C-alpha cells in the first residue's frame, strides 16, 4: 500500500533518522529503543514494547518498553494482547485491530484494560520471526491507519536489520578475539618450543656424551683386578649411571611430549620375549645382589609372539613398568610379565605383589610428576615414568589400564591388536632368574 506523504512525513523523517543511526551506533539497545519510541510517537499510540527473541509463550530474551509498565505487561489483563502477539508470531505477518472490544478472544479482560486499538508487526529475518513491535491505545478506536501499519512494518524491518548487524558484529568481534588469542598462543608456543628445543639439544649432547664416557670407563674398570672396596664402588657407579641414562631418556621424552611433539614411530614386528628379557637383564644389573634375591620374576610369553610396534619405545614402556613394579615392592615379592589373549586383542601385563595403590590415588597415577603419597619419601623418581608410558602407549594407538588392591599388589595392562603367533608350540612360560 502506498504511503500518503502528508500523513506520514514525520514517520519518514523518523525512518531516515533511524537509518542514519544504524550506520553510526553500535549499541543495539539504544537503536531498538529509538525505533520503539519513534513508532509510538509517529502513530499516536499510547504505549508500546519491542520484544526480541521469543523463547516461549510469554517470555522473551529482551523486552524494551515505552510508556508501558513491566508489571502491567505480565498481568492477566494483558491477555488479549498476548493472543495478538502469538498470532503475529505464528502467522509471520502483522495485525491491526480497529476495536479490541469486538475481539472474540478474552472479551472480559478488554474492558478491564480499556484496550481499543492494537497494532503489532513481527521482526523477520530470513522469513523467521526474531521479535516483534507492539503498540496499543485505550482511548481511540481505529486509531491506527493502513499508513501507520506500513510505517510500523518499515520500523520492524529496521529493527531486524539492527539485530542482524549486532549479531554479525558480535561474530566478528568473537572471531577477532579468538584469532588474536590463537596468535598469542602460537607465538608463546613457538618461543617455548625454541627454548625447549635448545635445552633438549644441549642436554642430550652434554649428558649423553658424559654418561657414555662414564659407562665405558666403568665397564673397563670392572674387568680389571681392583681390590676391595673397588668392585663394590664400581658396581654402585654402574647402577647410578644406568639410572641416570633412564632419567635422561625420560626427561627428553617428556620435553618432546610436553611440546605436543609425538615421536616418530619406526613400526615393525617386534618379538616380545627377547625385549622383556633385555629389560629384566638391565634391571638385574641395577639391583644389588641382596635386592635381586628378594624378587621372584616370571615371564609367561610365547617365544614367537610379536607386536607391531616401535621397538625402542616398547622397550622403554616395559622397562618403566618393570621398574615401577620393583620400586613399589620394597619387601620384594613376585613380578610377573605375561601376554594374555583377549579376543582379537593382546593384553600385555606387568604384575607385582607390592604395596598396591589406594582407589583414591588411581586417578592421579598417570599424571605427570605424580607419585604415591605413601611411597614418595621412600623411593626416588621424577614422577614422569607412568605419564610417559601412557603417552607412548597412546601414540601406538593402544590403551593402558591398571588394577590394584592395597597390600596385595598392582597389575598394569596394555591392550594392543594381537598378531598371529608364528610358532605357537615353540615355547613355554618359564621363570627368568633375577
N, C-alpha and C positions, 0 to 999 in steps of 0.2 A: 504494500500500500504506500502510495507516495505521501510524503510529509508536507504539510502546509507551512510555508515559510513564516507566515505571520504568527501562527500559533506556536511554532517550535523554535523560533530564532534563539531564545535563551537556552533551550536544550542543546541546539547545535553548537553554541558557544561553549557550553559546558563539555560537550563531547570533544571539541578541539582542545580545550584546556586539559582534559584527561589524557588525550593523545600526546600532547606535548610533555605532560608529566611522566608518562610511561618511558619516554626516552631519556629522562634525566634523574628519575627517582628509583632507588634500589630497594627501598623499604616497602615490602608487599602490603603490610597492614595499613600504612599511610595511603597507598594507592587505592586499596579496596575501600577504605573509609571515605576517601574523596569521591569515589564512584557512587557509594551509597548515599552520601549527603547530596550530591548533585541530582541523583534520581529522585529523591524525596522532594527537593526544592522545586525542580522544574515541572514536576507533575502535580504539585499542590497536595501531596499526601500528608497525612498527619504524622506518620511514623514509618519506619522500615527496618529491615535487617538483611544482612548479606551472610549467607551460610556457605561454608566451604567444606568440601569432602564429606558427603553424607556417609555415616558409618552405621546408622540404624534408624528405626522409625522416628525417634525424636532426639537423636544425638548426632552432633557434627564435630569435626575436628576443630573448627573455629567458627565463632559467631560474632559478627560485628553489628552493633545496634545504633540506631539514631532515633531519639525521642521514644524509645521503647525500653521499658524496664525488663531486666533479665528475669525477675520473679514472675512477671506477667506472661513472659514467653513460655514459662514452664507450667502455668496454671491450666486447670481444666477448661476454663472459659476460652482458651485459645484453640479449642478443639476443631471448629470448622476450618480455621486457617491451616492446622496440621493436615486436615483432609485435602485441602487445596495443594499444599506443599507436596504431599505424597503423590497426588495425581500428576503434578507437573514433573516430578522426578520419573514417574513410571512412563508417562507419555512422551517425555523429552520435548515438550513444547509448552509455551506459555498459556496462562489462563487469565482472563479478565472477567471479574464478577461485577455486574452493574448494581445488584441489590442483594446482599447476603441474606436478608430476611426471606427471600424467595428460595434460598438454597435448601434442597430437601434433606440434607445431611445435618444432623445435630441441631434442629431448629430451636431447642430450648436454650442453648448456650449463646445463640446470636443476640437475643435481647440483653442478656447479662453483659456481654461485651459491648453492645451498642454498635456492632460492626455493620457497615453498609457496603462500601466499595472496596474491592480487593484486586490487586494486580501482582502477578507473580510470573517470573521468567527464569528458566534454567540456564546455568552456565555450562555450555557444551564445549568439550574438546574432543575432536575426532568422533563426533556424534555421541559421545558418552557424557552423562552429567557429572560435573565436578563440583557443583554447588548451585546456588540459586539466589535471586534477588526477590525480596518480598516487600510490598507496600500495601497499606490499607488506610481507610478513613472511616470514622464513625458518624460524621456529620452529614455527608452528602451522598446521595445515591447517584450512580452513573457519573462519578467524578472523573474517572479515567477514560480518555478518548482513545480511539484507534491510533491516533498520532502519538499519544503517551505510550501506548503499548510498543510502537515501533522504536521510540526512544529508549524504552527500557530494554528492548532486545539489543539495541546498539550498546547500551551500558553493560549489559551482561556479556556481550562479546568482548568488550574491552577488559572486563574483569577476568574472563577466561584467558585472554592474552597475557595479562599481568601475572596470573598464576603460572602459566606455562613458561614465561620469561624467568620467573623466580625459580622454577624447578630447573630450567636449563642452567641458570647462573649458579645454583647450588651444586649441580653436577659438575660444572666447570671448576668451581672452587674446590670440590672434593677431589676431582681428578688432578688438579694442580697440586693440592696438598699431598696426595699420595705420590705423585711424581717427584716432588721435592724431597719427601721422606725417603723414597727409594734411591734417589740420587745421593742423599746424605749417607744412607746406609751403605750404598755401593762404594762411596768414597772411603767411608770408615773401614769397610771390609777390605778394600784394596790396600789401604795403609796397613791394616793389621796383617793382611796376607803377606805383604812385602816384608814387614818387620819379622813376622814369624818364620817366613821362608829363609830370611837371612840368618836368624837364630838357629833354625834347624840345620842349615848347611854348615854353619860354624861348629855346632855341637856334634853333628855327625862326623865331620872331618877330625876335629880335635880329640873327641872322646874315643871314637872307633880306632884311630891310629894309636893312641896311647894305650888303650886296653889290648889291642892286638900285640903291641910290643911286650907288655907285661905278661900276657898269656903265653907268648912264645918263650920268654925268659923263664917263667915258672916251669914250663914243660921241659926245658933243657936241664934246669937245676934239679928237678925231681928224679932225673935219671943219673945224677952224679952221686957219688958216695959222700953224703954230708952227715956228720954226727948229730945226735940229738942236741938241742931241740929243733934242728934244721928241718927234718921231714914234717914235723907237726906244724911248724910255721909255714912251710911251703904249701901244705895242704889247706891251711886256713886262707893263705893268699889266693890259692886257686879257687876256693869257694867264693871268696869275695869278688874275684874277677868275673866268675860266672854270673853272680848275682848282678854285678854292675852291667854286664853285657845285656842281661834280660831287662834291666831297668831302662837302659838307654834305648833298647828296641821299643819298649812300651811308651817311653816319652816321645819318641819320634812318631810312632803310630798315633799317639794322642794328638800331637801337634797337627798332623795332616787331617785327622778326622774332625778336630775342633774347627778347622777351616772348611769343613764340609767337602774335603777332597777324598772321594772314595778311591781306595788303592786300585791300581790296575791289576787285574787278576790274570794269572797265567794258568788257565784251566786245562787240566789233563786228568787222565785216570791215575789215581794215586792208591797204592796198596796201603791199607790201614795198619796192618800188623807191624811191618818194619818201622813205620812212623811212630807208633806207640812205643816200640822197643827203644828207639833212639831217645825219645822223651824220658823214658824211665832210666836209661843209662846216664843221661845228663843229670837227672835227679840224684842218682846214686853217687855221682862224683861230688855233688854239692853237700851231701849229708855226711856227717861223721859216722864212724863205724858203730858207735853206740846208738845214734839216731836210726841208722838203717836197720839195726837189729830189732827195733820196736815195731816195724811195719811188716805186714804180710801183703804182698802185691800179687794180684791175679789178673790175667788177661784172658778174655773169652772172645776172641775174634778169629774167624776162619782165615787161613793163611792167604788165600787169593781174593779176599773181599776188597773191593775197590769203591772209591767215591770219585765223582768228577769235582775236582777242587784245585785251588792254588796250593801246591804242596807246602811252601814255606808258611803261608797263612794258616793252613790247617795244623801244621806242626806247632805254631805259636798258640793256636786255640787249645790244643790238647795239653801243651806244656803249662799254660796258665791254669787250666782246670786241675791238672795233677798237682801242680804246686799249691793251689788253693786247698786241695784235699789234705796235703801234708801239713800246711800251715795251721789249719783248723782242726788238726788231730794231734794236740800236744802230747798226749799219752801214747801215741802210736795207734795200732789197730789194723784194720783191713782196708785196703784200697783195691777196688775192682774196676777195670776198664773193659767194657764189653760192647758188642754190637748186637742189637735185637731187632728182628724184622717186625714191622708194623704195617701190614698190608703192602702197599706199593712204596712205603717209606722205610727208612732205616733209622733206628734210634741208637745213637752212639752215646753211651753212658759212662760217666766217671762217678763212682760211688765210694763214700768213705763211712767210717763208723766213729766220726769225731764228735765235736761238741754240739753240732746241729745249729739250726737257726730258728729263732722265735718267729711266730707268724707275723708280728708287727714289724719285724725287720726285713721280711722278704721283699716288700715293695720298694725298699731302698737299695736292694742288693746290687742292681746293675747301674746305679747312678755313679757318675764319676766322683772320685775322691771319697767314696763311701766305704766305711769299714764297720764291722760289727762292734757295737759299743763294749761288749763283754771281753773282746779279744784285742781291742785297739792298742792297749798298753803292753800286751804280752807278745805281739808279733810286729814285725817290720813290714813296711809296704806303703805304696803311694795311694792305694785305693783306686787304681786305674785298670788293674788286670781284668776284672769281670766286665767293666764298661767296654774295654777294647774287645774283649772276647765276644760280647753280644754284637757289637758293631761289625766285626769280621764275619760272624755268623750271618747277620742280615745282609751284608754285601754279597754273600754267596747265594742269597735267596732262601736260606734255611731259617729255622726258628730254634729257640732255646727255651727250655723250661727247667724249673727246679722244684724238687720235693725235699722237705726236711722236717725233722722232728727233734726238738731239743733233747740233747743227751743220747740220741740214737744215731745221728749222722745225717748226711746230705747226699742227694743224687742230682747231678746236673745231666740234662738230657738234650742232645742236639738231634733235631729231626731233619733229615735230608732225603731226597729221592734216592731210592735204592738202585744199585747197579747189579746186574747179574753176576753171580759167583762163577768164575771160570772153572774151578775145580772144587765143587762142594765138599768132596770127601778128602781133600788134601791135607787137612789139619784138624786138630782137636784143641779145645780150650786147655791151656797149660799155664802153670804158675811161672812167673819170671822172678828170680831172686832179686831182692832189693840191692 
